[in-house]
Amino acid sequence: MIDRRAALVQIGAAATALAAPALVRAQPKSITWATHPAILAATGDGEMLRRFEAKTGIKVETVTFPTDVLGQRIQSEFISRSSAFDIVSVADSFWTSSLARFVEPLDELNRRNPMPNGGLKDFFPGMLNQFRVPQTTNGPLMGIPSRLSVSLMYYRKDLLDAAKLPVPRTLEEYVAAAKAMTKPGMNGVVMQGVQGQQGTLDWYDWAAPLGCDLLQAPDWKKAAFNSTPGVRALEARRRLIADGIASPGSLSFSFDDAVNSIAQNRAAMSIMFSGYWQRLEDPKTSQVAGKIGWAPIFRNDGVDFAYPGRGWAMSINGSSAKKDMAWEFIRFMTDTPQQKWMGMNKGNAISRMSVLKDPEFVKAVPVALALALALPKAKMMPNTPQLSRVYDALGRHVSGSLGGKIGSADALGQAEAECNQILA
């Protein structure tokens, strides 16, 4: 006699086994993206991700970390060959040739499934080369710029007009304009002089357009900043602080402090990352909305790659089992429509040439015309694993000079010796 209960169990087990493939097929496709909170916010707090899922059926799970933590976490995941993250956002500040060993080269993926709307030719060359290893035009591409730009010169249009001065095009004109606009309650310029990487990069934004390099290309094993342009930029900054032209807090200011000084009608000019324009044009946070102008930073003739490109790219974890889906997401996020939407609505730093030529974008983003002049001259940053130590060492000496403890030439000379030891 057949055991009825046993038969039912067997039938149920068989039905479950038959249904299993269908259940697996029904599970949604998904990938995981490790990124920075500001980058996720620039997607419309996930709006772009939802559009991507609607288009492709691929769900994007996100994990966010502050910049330094993200760099450390990515490195630890890569070294352990973890596949926890399929896509990672990498910043120029922690992107190195060592980290690049663990990411997937993108040239073959792009060959099979090309980047749309003009392809790689629609990206500014200096930005693409930043994420090649080696950093040459023909080096394998390891990341696609997604939030990358340069600094611009911010200035008060009304105060510059009142002083009857043109928009500065040389360092001397910039210093003269700062002096002319200084009056009680108003400093002519504000700088980000905080000791460390941020202060170092703010000085470099002044020095690079004069012809200064940070390290010697292409191997980045020797300091290059102890040069006439480097000393000239540092001395100009030191004098502006010593003469009371620069905001008194400039020795310790970060980018937030610099933005706030202009927004609160306390400083007339600054050199800052292009993405900060929204904070100054928002009447809720700025007393000077509608009064700010933007232009490329003063530049010496003949300096073709003048403006250090800083920001983020998207790379694929070499240990990911979902590389094709990850590449599809990168194609989507860096494509023209998404770059345009994020640039117009969230102030995202765009990296597509075609977006800068879009009339709707130009009308909505007041820095567009300045960026159209500056971005073709974007200058890549070194990708040596020792870069963070170089920033720290150089930052100490730059800060010491700004504070009047040591002359500009001596400061860069001492920094050069210390950095060459690090790089060796």
C-alpha positions as CSV (number, residue, x, y, z in Angstrom):
1,M,0.0,0.0,0.0
2,I,1.4,3.4,-1.0
3,D,2.0,5.8,1.9
4,R,-0.1,8.8,0.9
5,R,1.8,11.3,3.1
6,A,5.2,10.2,1.6
7,A,3.8,10.5,-1.9
8,L,2.6,14.0,-1.3
9,V,6.0,15.0,0.1
10,Q,7.7,13.6,-3.0
11,I,5.4,15.4,-5.3
12,G,5.9,18.7,-3.4
13,A,9.7,18.2,-3.5
14,A,9.6,17.6,-7.2
15,A,7.4,20.6,-7.8
16,T,9.8,22.8,-5.8
17,A,12.8,21.5,-7.8
18,L,11.0,22.2,-11.1
19,A,10.1,25.7,-9.9
20,A,13.5,26.6,-8.7
21,P,15.0,27.7,-12.0
22,A,11.9,29.9,-12.6
23,L,12.4,31.5,-9.2
24,V,16.0,32.1,-9.9
25,R,15.1,33.7,-13.2
26,A,12.6,35.9,-11.4
27,Q,15.1,37.3,-9.0
28,P,16.0,40.9,-10.0
29,K,19.5,41.6,-11.3
30,S,21.6,43.8,-9.0
31,I,25.0,45.4,-8.7
32,T,26.6,47.2,-5.7
33,W,28.2,50.7,-6.0
34,A,30.5,52.1,-3.3
35,T,30.6,55.8,-3.6
36,H,30.6,59.2,-1.7
37,P,27.5,60.7,-0.2
38,A,27.8,63.8,-2.3
39,I,27.9,61.7,-5.5
40,L,24.8,59.8,-4.5
41,A,23.1,63.2,-3.7
42,A,24.0,64.4,-7.2
43,T,22.0,61.5,-8.7
44,G,18.9,63.1,-7.2
45,D,19.4,60.9,-4.1
46,G,18.9,57.9,-6.3
47,E,16.6,59.3,-9.0
48,M,19.2,58.3,-11.7
49,L,19.5,54.9,-10.3
50,R,15.7,54.4,-10.4
51,R,15.7,55.5,-14.1
52,F,18.5,53.0,-14.8
53,E,16.6,50.2,-13.2
54,A,13.5,51.1,-15.2
55,K,15.5,51.0,-18.4
56,T,17.6,47.9,-17.8
57,G,16.0,45.9,-15.0
58,I,19.2,46.2,-13.0
59,K,18.9,47.3,-9.5
60,V,21.8,49.4,-8.0
61,E,22.5,49.0,-4.3
62,T,24.6,51.8,-2.9
63,V,27.1,52.0,0.0
64,T,28.5,55.4,0.9
65,F,31.6,56.5,2.8
66,P,33.5,59.8,3.3
67,T,36.4,60.3,0.9
68,D,39.3,59.0,3.1
69,V,37.2,56.1,4.4
70,L,36.1,55.2,0.9
71,G,39.7,55.1,-0.3
72,Q,40.8,52.9,2.6
73,R,37.7,50.6,2.3
74,I,38.2,50.1,-1.5
75,Q,41.8,49.3,-1.0
76,S,41.1,46.7,1.7
77,E,38.3,45.1,-0.4
78,F,40.6,45.0,-3.5
79,I,43.5,43.5,-1.7
80,S,41.3,40.7,-0.3
81,R,39.9,40.1,-3.8
82,S,36.4,40.7,-2.4
83,S,33.5,41.1,-4.8
84,A,31.4,43.0,-2.4
85,F,31.5,46.1,-4.6
86,D,31.0,45.8,-8.3
87,I,31.5,49.5,-9.1
88,V,33.6,52.0,-7.1
89,S,33.9,55.7,-7.2
90,V,37.5,56.7,-7.2
91,A,38.8,60.2,-6.4
92,D,41.9,61.7,-7.9
93,S,43.1,62.2,-4.2
94,F,43.4,58.4,-3.6
95,W,43.6,57.1,-7.2
96,T,47.0,55.5,-7.6
97,S,48.8,53.1,-10.0
98,S,48.8,50.6,-7.1
99,L,45.0,50.8,-6.8
100,A,44.6,50.5,-10.5
101,R,46.0,47.0,-10.5
102,F,42.8,45.7,-9.0
103,V,40.3,47.3,-11.3
104,E,39.0,46.1,-14.6
105,P,40.5,47.7,-17.8
106,L,37.7,49.3,-19.7
107,D,39.0,49.3,-23.3
108,E,37.6,45.9,-24.2
109,L,34.3,46.5,-22.5
110,N,34.0,49.8,-24.5
111,R,35.0,48.0,-27.7
112,R,32.2,45.5,-27.2
113,N,29.6,48.0,-25.9
114,P,30.8,51.5,-26.9
115,M,30.2,54.6,-24.8
116,P,27.2,56.4,-26.4
117,N,26.8,59.9,-27.8
118,G,30.3,60.6,-29.1
119,G,32.1,58.0,-27.1
120,L,35.3,58.6,-25.3
121,K,36.1,61.5,-27.7
122,D,33.3,63.5,-25.9
123,F,35.4,63.5,-22.7
124,F,38.1,66.1,-22.1
125,P,41.5,64.4,-22.8
126,G,43.2,65.6,-19.5
127,M,40.3,64.0,-17.6
128,L,40.5,60.6,-19.4
129,N,44.3,60.5,-19.0
130,Q,44.0,61.0,-15.3
131,F,42.5,57.5,-15.1
132,R,44.8,55.7,-17.5
133,V,47.8,53.7,-16.3
134,P,50.3,54.8,-17.4
135,Q,48.9,58.3,-17.6
136,T,49.4,58.7,-21.4
137,T,47.0,59.0,-24.3
138,N,47.5,55.3,-25.1
139,G,47.5,53.9,-21.5
140,P,44.8,51.4,-20.6
141,L,41.7,53.1,-19.4
142,M,40.7,52.2,-15.8
143,G,38.0,54.7,-15.0
144,I,35.4,56.9,-16.6
145,P,35.2,60.5,-15.3
146,S,31.8,61.1,-13.7
147,R,32.2,64.1,-11.5
148,L,35.4,65.9,-12.5
149,S,36.2,69.5,-13.1
150,V,38.6,72.3,-12.4
151,S,38.7,75.4,-10.2
152,L,37.5,78.8,-11.5
153,M,38.0,82.4,-10.5
154,Y,35.0,83.7,-8.6
155,Y,34.6,87.4,-8.4
156,R,32.1,90.1,-7.4
157,K,30.9,91.7,-10.7
158,D,29.5,94.8,-9.0
159,L,32.7,95.5,-6.9
160,L,35.0,94.9,-9.9
161,D,32.9,97.3,-12.0
162,A,32.9,99.9,-9.3
163,A,36.7,99.7,-9.2
164,K,36.7,100.1,-13.0
165,L,38.8,97.0,-13.5
166,P,38.6,94.2,-16.1
167,V,38.3,90.6,-15.1
168,P,41.8,89.6,-14.1
169,R,43.8,87.6,-16.7
170,T,47.2,87.6,-15.1
171,L,48.4,87.1,-11.5
172,E,49.4,90.7,-11.3
173,E,45.9,91.8,-12.3
174,Y,44.4,89.5,-9.8
175,V,46.5,90.9,-7.0
176,A,45.7,94.5,-8.1
177,A,42.0,93.8,-8.2
178,A,42.1,92.2,-4.7
179,K,43.8,95.4,-3.4
180,A,41.3,97.7,-5.1
181,M,38.3,95.9,-3.7
182,T,39.5,95.8,-0.1
183,K,37.7,98.1,2.2
184,P,36.3,98.1,5.8
185,G,34.3,94.9,6.2
186,M,35.4,93.6,2.8
187,N,38.5,91.6,2.0
188,G,39.6,91.6,-1.7
189,V,40.3,87.8,-1.7
190,V,39.8,84.7,0.4
191,M,42.0,81.6,0.2
192,Q,41.8,78.0,1.5
193,G,45.1,78.0,3.4
194,V,44.4,75.2,5.9
195,Q,47.4,73.1,6.4
196,G,47.2,69.8,4.6
197,Q,46.0,68.6,1.2
198,Q,43.3,71.2,0.8
199,G,45.7,74.1,1.4
200,T,48.3,72.5,-0.9
201,L,45.8,72.1,-3.7
202,D,44.6,75.7,-3.3
203,W,48.2,76.9,-3.8
204,Y,48.6,74.6,-6.7
205,D,45.5,76.1,-8.4
206,W,47.4,79.4,-8.4
207,A,50.8,77.9,-9.4
208,A,49.8,75.4,-12.2
209,P,48.4,78.1,-14.6
210,L,51.8,79.9,-14.2
211,G,53.6,76.8,-15.4
212,C,54.2,74.8,-12.2
213,D,54.1,71.0,-12.0
214,L,53.6,69.1,-8.8
215,L,55.8,66.1,-9.7
216,Q,57.8,65.2,-12.7
217,A,56.0,63.1,-15.3
218,P,55.6,60.4,-16.3
219,D,56.9,58.4,-13.4
220,W,56.1,61.0,-10.6
221,K,59.3,60.1,-8.6
222,K,60.7,63.6,-8.3
223,A,59.3,66.9,-7.0
224,A,58.8,69.6,-9.6
225,F,57.1,72.3,-7.6
226,N,60.2,74.2,-6.5
227,S,60.2,76.4,-9.5
228,T,59.9,80.1,-10.4
229,P,56.1,79.8,-11.0
230,G,55.7,77.8,-7.8
231,V,57.6,80.4,-5.7
232,R,55.8,83.3,-7.5
233,A,52.3,81.9,-6.6
234,L,53.3,81.2,-3.0
235,E,54.8,84.6,-2.5
236,A,51.7,86.4,-4.0
237,R,49.5,84.5,-1.5
238,R,51.9,85.2,1.4
239,R,51.9,88.9,0.7
240,L,48.1,89.1,0.3
241,I,47.8,87.7,3.8
242,A,50.6,89.8,5.3
243,D,49.1,93.0,3.9
244,G,45.6,92.3,5.1
245,I,44.1,92.0,1.7
246,A,43.1,88.4,2.2
247,S,40.6,87.4,4.8
248,P,42.3,87.0,8.1
249,G,41.1,83.4,8.5
250,S,42.7,82.4,5.2
251,L,45.5,80.7,7.1
252,S,43.1,78.1,8.5
253,F,40.2,78.2,6.0
254,S,38.8,75.2,4.2
255,F,36.5,75.4,1.1
256,D,33.4,75.8,3.3
257,D,34.9,78.8,5.0
258,A,35.9,80.4,1.7
259,V,32.5,79.9,0.2
260,N,30.8,81.3,3.3
261,S,33.1,84.4,3.2
262,I,31.9,85.3,-0.2
263,A,28.3,84.3,0.5
264,Q,28.2,86.4,3.6
265,N,29.5,89.5,1.7
266,R,32.9,89.5,3.4
267,A,35.2,88.7,0.5
268,A,35.2,89.8,-3.1
269,M,37.2,87.1,-4.9
270,S,38.4,83.5,-4.6
271,I,39.7,80.6,-6.6
272,M,37.5,77.6,-5.9
273,F,36.2,74.4,-7.4
274,S,33.6,75.1,-10.1
275,G,30.9,73.0,-8.4
276,Y,30.5,75.6,-5.5
277,W,28.6,78.0,-7.7
278,Q,25.1,76.8,-6.6
279,R,25.7,77.7,-3.0
280,L,26.5,81.3,-4.0
281,E,23.5,81.6,-6.3
282,D,21.0,80.4,-3.8
283,P,19.3,83.3,-2.1
284,K,18.5,81.2,0.9
285,T,22.2,80.7,1.7
286,S,23.9,83.6,-0.1
287,Q,23.7,87.4,0.4
288,V,25.3,87.9,-3.0
289,A,23.2,85.8,-5.3
290,G,23.2,87.3,-8.8
291,K,26.4,89.4,-8.1
292,I,29.0,86.7,-8.8
293,G,31.0,86.2,-12.0
294,W,33.2,83.3,-13.1
295,A,36.2,83.1,-15.3
296,P,39.1,80.7,-15.9
297,I,42.0,81.3,-13.5
298,F,44.7,83.7,-14.6
299,R,47.1,81.8,-16.9
300,N,50.5,82.4,-18.5
301,D,50.6,82.3,-22.3
302,G,51.9,78.9,-23.5
303,V,50.7,76.9,-20.5
304,D,48.3,74.6,-22.3
305,F,47.5,72.2,-19.5
306,A,46.9,74.8,-16.8
307,Y,44.1,73.8,-14.5
308,P,44.4,70.7,-12.2
309,G,41.5,68.4,-12.8
310,R,40.0,67.1,-9.6
311,G,37.1,64.9,-8.8
312,W,35.8,61.4,-9.4
313,A,35.6,58.5,-11.8
314,M,33.7,55.2,-11.9
315,S,35.7,52.0,-12.0
316,I,34.9,48.3,-12.0
317,N,36.2,45.9,-9.4
318,G,38.4,43.4,-11.2
319,S,37.0,40.7,-8.9
320,S,33.4,41.4,-9.8
321,A,31.3,38.7,-11.4
322,K,29.0,41.3,-12.9
323,K,31.3,43.4,-15.1
324,D,29.0,43.7,-18.0
325,M,26.2,45.0,-15.8
326,A,28.6,47.3,-14.1
327,W,29.8,48.7,-17.4
328,E,26.2,49.3,-18.5
329,F,25.7,51.3,-15.4
330,I,28.9,53.4,-16.0
331,R,27.8,54.0,-19.6
332,F,24.4,55.2,-18.3
333,M,25.7,57.5,-15.5
334,T,28.3,59.2,-17.6
335,D,26.2,59.5,-20.7
336,T,25.1,63.0,-21.9
337,P,21.5,63.1,-20.7
338,Q,22.4,62.0,-17.2
339,Q,25.4,64.3,-17.0
340,K,23.2,67.2,-18.2
341,W,20.4,66.5,-15.6
342,M,22.8,66.2,-12.7
343,G,24.7,69.3,-13.8
344,M,21.6,71.4,-14.1
345,N,19.7,70.1,-11.1
346,K,22.4,69.1,-8.6
347,G,25.4,71.1,-9.5
348,N,27.4,68.0,-10.5
349,A,30.7,68.7,-12.1
350,I,30.2,67.4,-15.7
351,S,32.9,65.8,-17.8
352,R,31.2,65.7,-21.3
353,M,32.1,68.3,-23.9
354,S,28.7,68.1,-25.5
355,V,26.9,69.1,-22.3
356,L,28.8,72.3,-22.2
357,K,27.6,73.1,-25.7
358,D,24.0,72.4,-24.9
359,P,22.0,75.7,-25.0
360,E,19.7,74.6,-22.2
361,F,22.6,73.7,-19.9
362,V,24.4,77.0,-20.7
363,K,21.3,78.9,-19.8
364,A,20.7,77.0,-16.5
365,V,24.4,76.8,-15.3
366,P,26.0,80.2,-15.0
367,V,29.6,78.8,-14.9
368,A,29.1,76.9,-18.2
369,L,30.9,79.5,-20.3
370,A,33.9,79.8,-18.0
371,L,34.1,76.0,-17.9
372,A,34.0,75.8,-21.7
373,L,37.2,77.8,-21.7
374,A,38.9,76.1,-18.8
375,L,38.1,72.4,-19.2
376,P,40.0,71.9,-22.5
377,K,43.1,72.9,-20.5
378,A,42.5,70.5,-17.7
379,K,45.7,69.1,-16.2
380,M,46.0,65.6,-14.8
381,M,47.2,65.0,-11.2
382,P,50.0,62.5,-10.4
383,N,48.8,59.0,-9.4
384,T,51.8,57.9,-7.3
385,P,51.0,55.9,-4.2
386,Q,53.1,58.4,-2.2
387,L,50.9,61.4,-3.2
388,S,49.1,61.7,0.2
389,R,52.5,61.9,1.9
390,V,53.7,64.5,-0.6
391,Y,50.6,66.6,0.1
392,D,51.2,66.4,3.9
393,A,54.9,67.4,3.6
394,L,54.3,70.1,1.0
395,G,51.3,71.4,3.0
396,R,53.4,72.0,6.1
397,H,55.9,74.1,4.3
398,V,53.4,76.0,2.3
399,S,51.4,76.8,5.5
400,G,54.6,77.9,7.3
401,S,55.4,80.4,4.5
402,L,51.8,81.8,4.5
403,G,52.1,82.3,8.2
404,G,55.4,84.3,7.7
405,K,57.6,81.7,9.4
406,I,59.8,81.1,6.3
407,G,60.3,82.7,2.9
408,S,58.5,81.3,-0.1
409,A,61.6,80.1,-1.9
410,D,63.1,78.5,1.2
411,A,59.7,76.8,2.0
412,L,59.5,75.1,-1.4
413,G,63.2,74.2,-1.3
414,Q,62.8,72.4,2.0
415,A,59.6,70.8,0.8
416,E,61.3,69.6,-2.3
417,A,64.1,67.9,-0.3
418,E,61.6,66.2,2.0
419,C,59.3,65.1,-0.8
420,N,62.1,63.7,-2.9
421,Q,63.0,61.5,0.0
422,I,59.4,60.2,0.2
423,L,59.3,59.6,-3.5
424,A,62.6,57.8,-3.6
